[in-house]
Amino acid sequence: MNKLCRQVSIESPGPGNKNCVFNFFVPIEDTPAQGARIKIVCAGACYRRRDRSNSITSMSSVSSELSDYCPSVTSISSVSSSAFREGSFFPGFEVAGVIESLGSEITEANNCGLRIGQRVIVYPFDETPAGYAELMVVPDLTHIVPIPDNLPMEEAAMLPTGALLAMNAVFQAQTVVTQILKQRAATDPEKKCRILIVGTGGLALWAVRIASYHFASHNVEITVASLRDEGFRLATEIKNVNVVQWNEGLYEAQLIERTRDVCGGSIDVVIDFGTTSRSLHRSMHCLSKGGVILISEEVAEKLLPKFSRLTNEYKQEIVPISNGTVEQLAQLVQLVADKKIEPPPYSVFPCEQAAEVIQKLCNSEIPGRAILRFHEIE
């Protein structure tokens, strides 16, 4: 513990204090014997809830929720701010950087093809250190995924959480889609399988891009339900995707009818990353009998008990989606590097502007994703 590094931490504020962005210096551990230490270049804005250690979400998808905690964001530079670090938000799990050092027990035989100075991203393992920092200690090389030289660090930093969760959701949807199309092959082979993706935050924008690529050769029709005006514009820029706006000022019956009209009938699969009780109830009314709704594990524990009776009544299923695997992350890296999947819009800011960035996210002033840059190496 002989080295200090700068860390930016975004927390929920303590009683009577509205600050939620802190800057301070923290000790960095020595490089683990069988691991590595990463010099962070870029970090995507994301958070992890304390009560679900494996639940990771892009902050752009929850800016409205975050605004409840930080209506006026300022920054503090003090080690004493660590007293606030028991809050709800522990960000910094989407990182891209270079390997600064390898452990003393790493040899050519067990280095997983990694080397000092290599460009990498980090799979969000359970003990991932909390907070945006200049250095990150990774205890096991299997958590590290190399990235090719043609993939910008800014884009790579978006992949380990939001994009990976979206990819896993699309893979889960494929299982349902394959089964539905197989059942229809004999009776109605021309009927498309309809997928609805709810939201236009970072997760949903990744999901629609990955789904558009993944189902390009399938008899599938994709629709996005936009929750915000600026999201509607972003969604309409994606080719071969229908868009329906869920204006919360309308009655539920109007929104359900509007969605079915745009989709051309009942929906087979819903992927919903901005799940609330209201949107989930609406999705179920748009869903066909036997349909499936995919939601993140983060909200599943809270919502599944509330909707168990309705799912039985409507003969539908709600399936929780985990973050995905390191193998999927490696596959995603290659797809984005090869330009087969285009990343959502993003903006890059110096890490010193973290407080201003969070305020803008709270006010939905940043389209797409926000990336913090710690070092200039490219």
C-alpha positions as CSV (number, residue, x, y, z in Angstrom):
1,M,0.0,0.0,0.0
2,N,2.9,2.3,-0.8
3,K,1.4,4.3,-3.7
4,L,-1.4,6.9,-3.8
5,C,-3.6,7.6,-6.8
6,R,-6.4,10.1,-7.5
7,Q,-9.9,8.8,-7.3
8,V,-13.3,10.4,-8.2
9,S,-16.2,8.9,-6.3
10,I,-19.9,9.5,-6.9
11,E,-22.0,8.7,-3.9
12,S,-25.4,9.4,-2.6
13,P,-25.0,12.4,-0.2
14,G,-25.3,12.1,3.6
15,P,-28.1,13.8,5.6
16,G,-28.2,17.5,5.1
17,N,-25.5,17.4,2.4
18,K,-26.2,17.5,-1.3
19,N,-22.7,16.8,-2.5
20,C,-22.3,13.6,-4.3
21,V,-19.0,13.9,-6.2
22,F,-15.7,13.7,-4.3
23,N,-12.1,13.9,-5.3
24,F,-9.4,12.5,-3.0
25,F,-6.2,10.4,-3.0
26,V,-6.4,6.8,-2.0
27,P,-3.6,4.1,-1.5
28,I,-3.3,1.7,-4.3
29,E,-2.3,-1.9,-3.5
30,D,0.8,-3.5,-4.9
31,T,0.3,-5.6,-8.0
32,P,-1.1,-9.0,-7.0
33,A,1.3,-11.9,-7.6
34,Q,-1.1,-13.5,-10.1
35,G,-2.8,-10.3,-11.3
36,A,-2.1,-7.0,-12.8
37,R,-2.3,-3.2,-12.2
38,I,-4.1,-1.2,-14.9
39,K,-3.5,2.5,-15.6
40,I,-6.9,3.8,-16.4
41,V,-7.3,6.0,-19.5
42,C,-11.1,6.2,-19.8
43,A,-14.0,5.4,-17.5
44,G,-17.6,5.2,-18.5
45,A,-20.3,6.7,-16.2
46,C,-22.0,3.8,-14.5
47,Y,-22.9,2.8,-11.0
48,R,-23.4,-0.3,-8.8
49,R,-26.0,-0.6,-6.1
50,R,-24.7,-1.8,-2.7
51,D,-27.5,-4.3,-2.2
52,R,-26.8,-6.1,-5.5
53,S,-23.1,-6.5,-6.0
54,N,-23.4,-8.0,-9.5
55,S,-25.8,-5.3,-10.8
56,I,-24.2,-2.7,-13.0
57,T,-25.9,-0.1,-15.0
58,S,-24.9,2.8,-17.2
59,M,-25.6,6.1,-15.5
60,S,-27.2,7.5,-18.6
61,S,-30.0,5.1,-18.0
62,V,-30.7,6.3,-14.6
63,S,-30.1,10.1,-14.7
64,S,-33.5,10.9,-13.5
65,E,-33.0,8.6,-10.5
66,L,-29.6,10.1,-9.8
67,S,-31.1,13.6,-9.9
68,D,-33.1,12.8,-6.7
69,Y,-29.8,12.6,-4.9
70,C,-27.8,15.4,-6.4
71,P,-29.9,18.4,-7.5
72,S,-26.9,20.6,-7.0
73,V,-23.6,18.9,-7.4
74,T,-20.3,20.2,-6.1
75,S,-17.0,18.7,-5.5
76,I,-15.0,18.2,-2.3
77,S,-11.3,17.4,-2.1
78,S,-10.7,15.8,1.2
79,V,-10.0,12.4,2.6
80,S,-12.6,13.1,5.2
81,S,-15.2,12.7,2.4
82,S,-14.7,9.0,2.8
83,A,-17.3,9.1,5.6
84,F,-19.9,9.5,2.9
85,R,-18.8,6.4,1.0
86,E,-21.6,4.2,2.3
87,G,-24.1,5.7,-0.2
88,S,-26.0,4.0,-3.0
89,F,-23.7,4.7,-6.0
90,F,-20.3,3.1,-6.4
91,P,-19.2,4.0,-10.0
92,G,-16.1,3.2,-12.0
93,F,-16.7,-0.4,-13.3
94,E,-16.5,0.6,-17.0
95,V,-12.8,1.2,-17.6
96,A,-10.3,1.0,-20.4
97,G,-6.5,1.5,-20.0
98,V,-3.1,-0.1,-20.3
99,I,-1.4,-2.7,-18.2
100,E,1.1,-0.9,-15.9
101,S,2.6,-3.9,-14.2
102,L,2.1,-7.7,-14.0
103,G,2.4,-9.8,-10.8
104,S,5.6,-11.5,-9.7
105,E,4.2,-15.0,-10.4
106,I,3.2,-14.2,-14.0
107,T,5.3,-15.9,-16.7
108,E,5.1,-16.5,-20.4
109,A,3.3,-19.7,-19.6
110,N,0.5,-18.2,-17.6
111,N,0.2,-14.5,-18.8
112,C,-2.9,-15.2,-20.9
113,G,-1.2,-13.5,-23.8
114,L,-1.0,-10.2,-21.9
115,R,2.0,-7.9,-21.6
116,I,2.9,-4.6,-19.9
117,G,1.7,-1.6,-21.9
118,Q,-1.1,-3.6,-23.6
119,R,-4.5,-1.9,-24.2
120,V,-7.2,-3.6,-22.2
121,I,-10.6,-3.4,-20.6
122,V,-11.6,-5.0,-17.3
123,Y,-14.5,-7.4,-16.8
124,P,-16.5,-6.2,-13.8
125,F,-15.7,-8.9,-11.3
126,D,-17.3,-9.1,-7.8
127,E,-14.5,-7.4,-6.0
128,T,-14.0,-4.6,-8.5
129,P,-12.7,-1.5,-6.6
130,A,-15.3,1.2,-6.2
131,G,-14.7,4.6,-7.7
132,Y,-13.0,6.2,-10.7
133,A,-9.3,6.0,-10.1
134,E,-6.1,6.4,-12.0
135,L,-5.0,2.9,-11.2
136,M,-7.0,-0.4,-10.7
137,V,-5.7,-3.6,-9.2
138,V,-7.0,-6.8,-10.9
139,P,-6.3,-10.0,-8.9
140,D,-6.7,-12.4,-11.8
141,L,-5.7,-12.0,-15.4
142,T,-8.9,-13.8,-16.5
143,H,-10.8,-10.6,-15.7
144,I,-8.8,-8.7,-18.3
145,V,-9.8,-8.5,-22.0
146,P,-7.3,-7.1,-24.6
147,I,-8.6,-4.6,-27.1
148,P,-7.2,-4.0,-30.6
149,D,-5.4,-0.9,-31.6
150,N,-8.2,0.3,-33.9
151,L,-10.7,0.4,-31.1
152,P,-10.7,3.9,-29.4
153,M,-10.3,3.8,-25.6
154,E,-13.5,5.9,-25.2
155,E,-15.6,3.3,-27.0
156,A,-13.9,0.4,-25.3
157,A,-14.7,1.9,-21.9
158,M,-18.4,1.6,-22.6
159,L,-18.4,-2.1,-23.2
160,P,-17.8,-3.9,-19.9
161,T,-21.2,-3.2,-18.2
162,G,-24.0,-1.5,-20.2
163,A,-23.1,-3.0,-23.6
164,L,-22.3,-6.4,-22.1
165,L,-25.6,-6.5,-20.3
166,A,-27.4,-5.5,-23.5
167,M,-25.6,-8.2,-25.4
168,N,-26.6,-10.8,-22.9
169,A,-30.2,-9.7,-23.1
170,V,-30.2,-10.1,-26.9
171,F,-28.6,-13.5,-26.5
172,Q,-31.4,-14.5,-24.1
173,A,-34.0,-13.1,-26.5
174,Q,-32.5,-15.2,-29.3
175,T,-33.5,-18.3,-27.4
176,V,-37.1,-17.1,-27.3
177,V,-37.1,-15.9,-30.9
178,T,-35.7,-19.2,-32.2
179,Q,-38.5,-21.1,-30.4
180,I,-41.2,-18.8,-31.7
181,L,-40.1,-18.9,-35.3
182,K,-39.7,-22.7,-35.2
183,Q,-43.3,-23.0,-33.9
184,R,-44.6,-20.7,-36.7
185,A,-42.6,-22.4,-39.5
186,A,-45.3,-24.9,-40.3
187,T,-48.4,-22.7,-39.9
188,D,-47.4,-19.0,-40.5
189,P,-43.7,-18.9,-41.7
190,E,-44.1,-15.3,-43.0
191,K,-45.2,-13.8,-39.6
192,K,-42.4,-11.8,-38.0
193,C,-41.3,-12.2,-34.4
194,R,-41.7,-8.8,-32.8
195,I,-39.3,-7.4,-30.3
196,L,-39.9,-4.3,-28.3
197,I,-36.9,-2.5,-26.6
198,V,-38.0,-0.1,-23.9
199,G,-36.0,3.0,-23.2
200,T,-33.4,5.2,-25.0
201,G,-30.7,5.4,-22.3
202,G,-27.3,3.8,-22.8
203,L,-28.5,0.3,-22.2
204,A,-31.4,0.4,-24.6
205,L,-29.3,2.2,-27.3
206,W,-26.8,-0.6,-27.0
207,A,-29.5,-3.3,-27.1
208,V,-31.1,-2.0,-30.2
209,R,-27.8,-1.8,-32.1
210,I,-26.8,-5.3,-31.0
211,A,-30.2,-6.7,-31.8
212,S,-30.3,-5.1,-35.2
213,Y,-27.0,-6.8,-36.0
214,H,-27.8,-10.1,-34.4
215,F,-31.2,-10.5,-35.9
216,A,-30.4,-9.1,-39.4
217,S,-30.9,-12.4,-41.1
218,H,-33.9,-13.5,-39.0
219,N,-37.6,-12.9,-39.6
220,V,-37.6,-10.3,-36.8
221,E,-39.0,-6.8,-36.4
222,I,-37.6,-4.4,-33.8
223,T,-39.4,-1.5,-32.2
224,V,-38.0,1.0,-29.7
225,A,-40.3,2.6,-27.1
226,S,-38.8,6.0,-26.4
227,L,-39.3,7.5,-22.9
228,R,-37.8,10.9,-23.6
229,D,-38.0,13.4,-26.5
230,E,-34.2,13.4,-27.0
231,G,-34.2,9.7,-27.0
232,F,-36.8,9.6,-29.7
233,R,-34.4,11.5,-32.0
234,L,-31.6,9.1,-31.2
235,A,-33.7,6.1,-31.8
236,T,-35.0,7.3,-35.2
237,E,-31.4,7.5,-36.4
238,I,-31.1,3.7,-36.2
239,K,-31.9,2.0,-39.5
240,N,-34.6,-0.7,-39.9
241,V,-36.1,0.0,-36.5
242,N,-39.6,1.3,-35.6
243,V,-40.0,3.9,-32.9
244,V,-43.0,4.6,-30.7
245,Q,-43.0,7.4,-28.1
246,W,-44.3,6.6,-24.6
247,N,-45.5,10.0,-23.6
248,E,-46.3,9.6,-19.9
249,G,-48.9,12.3,-20.2
250,L,-51.2,10.0,-22.2
251,Y,-53.6,7.4,-20.7
252,E,-52.3,3.8,-20.6
253,A,-54.9,2.6,-23.0
254,Q,-53.7,5.1,-25.6
255,L,-50.0,4.1,-25.2
256,I,-50.8,0.4,-25.5
257,E,-52.9,1.0,-28.6
258,R,-50.2,3.3,-30.1
259,T,-47.5,0.6,-29.4
260,R,-49.5,-2.2,-31.0
261,D,-50.2,0.0,-34.0
262,V,-46.6,0.7,-34.6
263,C,-45.5,-2.9,-34.0
264,G,-48.3,-4.3,-36.2
265,G,-49.9,-6.3,-33.4
266,S,-49.0,-8.0,-30.2
267,I,-45.3,-8.2,-29.2
268,D,-43.4,-11.5,-28.6
269,V,-40.4,-10.3,-26.6
270,V,-39.8,-7.2,-24.6
271,I,-36.3,-6.0,-23.4
272,D,-36.8,-3.4,-20.7
273,F,-33.8,-1.8,-19.0
274,G,-35.7,1.2,-17.5
275,T,-38.2,-1.0,-15.8
276,T,-40.8,0.6,-13.5
277,S,-44.0,-1.0,-12.3
278,R,-45.9,1.2,-14.8
279,S,-43.8,0.4,-17.8
280,L,-43.7,-3.3,-17.0
281,H,-47.5,-3.4,-16.6
282,R,-47.8,-1.6,-20.0
283,S,-45.4,-4.0,-21.6
284,M,-47.5,-7.0,-20.4
285,H,-50.6,-5.5,-22.0
286,C,-48.7,-5.1,-25.3
287,L,-47.3,-8.7,-25.1
288,S,-48.8,-11.7,-26.7
289,K,-49.9,-14.8,-24.7
290,G,-46.8,-16.8,-24.0
291,G,-44.6,-13.8,-24.5
292,V,-41.4,-13.0,-22.5
293,I,-40.2,-9.8,-20.9
294,L,-36.4,-9.5,-20.1
295,I,-35.4,-7.2,-17.3
296,S,-32.2,-6.6,-15.4
297,E,-31.5,-8.5,-12.2
298,E,-31.2,-5.2,-10.5
299,V,-35.0,-4.6,-10.6
300,A,-36.2,-8.2,-10.8
301,E,-36.1,-8.9,-7.1
302,K,-38.4,-6.0,-6.4
303,L,-40.8,-6.4,-9.3
304,L,-41.2,-10.1,-9.8
305,P,-43.3,-10.7,-6.7
306,K,-45.6,-7.9,-7.6
307,F,-46.3,-9.3,-11.0
308,S,-46.4,-13.0,-10.3
309,R,-50.2,-13.2,-10.4
310,L,-50.4,-11.3,-13.7
311,T,-47.8,-13.4,-15.4
312,N,-49.7,-16.5,-14.5
313,E,-53.0,-14.9,-15.6
314,Y,-51.6,-13.7,-19.0
315,K,-49.5,-16.8,-19.5
316,Q,-46.4,-14.7,-19.8
317,E,-42.9,-14.9,-18.3
318,I,-40.6,-12.2,-16.8
319,V,-36.9,-13.3,-17.0
320,P,-34.0,-11.6,-15.1
321,I,-30.9,-10.9,-17.1
322,S,-27.4,-10.9,-15.6
323,N,-24.4,-8.9,-16.7
324,G,-23.0,-11.4,-19.1
325,T,-19.7,-13.3,-19.3
326,V,-16.1,-12.4,-20.0
327,E,-16.3,-14.6,-23.2
328,Q,-19.2,-12.4,-24.4
329,L,-17.2,-9.3,-23.6
330,A,-14.3,-10.5,-25.8
331,Q,-16.8,-11.2,-28.6
332,L,-18.4,-7.8,-28.2
333,V,-15.0,-6.1,-28.4
334,Q,-14.3,-7.7,-31.7
335,L,-17.7,-6.8,-33.1
336,V,-17.3,-3.1,-32.2
337,A,-13.7,-3.0,-33.4
338,D,-14.8,-4.5,-36.8
339,K,-17.5,-1.8,-37.1
340,K,-20.2,-4.5,-37.2
341,I,-21.9,-2.8,-34.2
342,E,-21.8,1.0,-34.0
343,P,-21.6,2.4,-30.4
344,P,-24.2,4.9,-29.2
345,P,-23.3,8.6,-29.1
346,Y,-20.9,9.6,-26.4
347,S,-19.1,12.6,-25.0
348,V,-15.6,12.7,-23.4
349,F,-14.7,14.9,-20.4
350,P,-11.6,15.4,-18.3
351,C,-11.9,13.6,-14.9
352,E,-11.5,17.0,-13.3
353,Q,-15.0,17.9,-14.6
354,A,-16.7,14.9,-13.0
355,A,-19.0,17.2,-10.9
356,E,-20.2,19.1,-13.9
357,V,-20.7,15.9,-15.9
358,I,-22.9,14.4,-13.2
359,Q,-24.9,17.5,-13.0
360,K,-25.5,17.4,-16.7
361,L,-26.5,13.7,-16.5
362,C,-28.9,14.6,-13.8
363,N,-30.5,17.1,-16.1
364,S,-30.4,14.8,-19.2
365,E,-28.1,17.3,-20.9
366,I,-25.7,14.7,-22.3
367,P,-27.1,12.6,-25.2
368,G,-25.9,9.0,-25.1
369,R,-23.0,8.2,-22.8
370,A,-20.5,10.2,-20.7
371,I,-16.9,9.2,-20.5
372,L,-14.3,10.5,-18.1
373,R,-10.7,10.6,-19.3
374,F,-7.8,10.2,-16.7
375,H,-4.8,10.0,-19.0
376,E,-3.7,11.0,-22.5
377,I,-1.9,8.1,-24.1
378,E,-3.2,8.2,-27.7
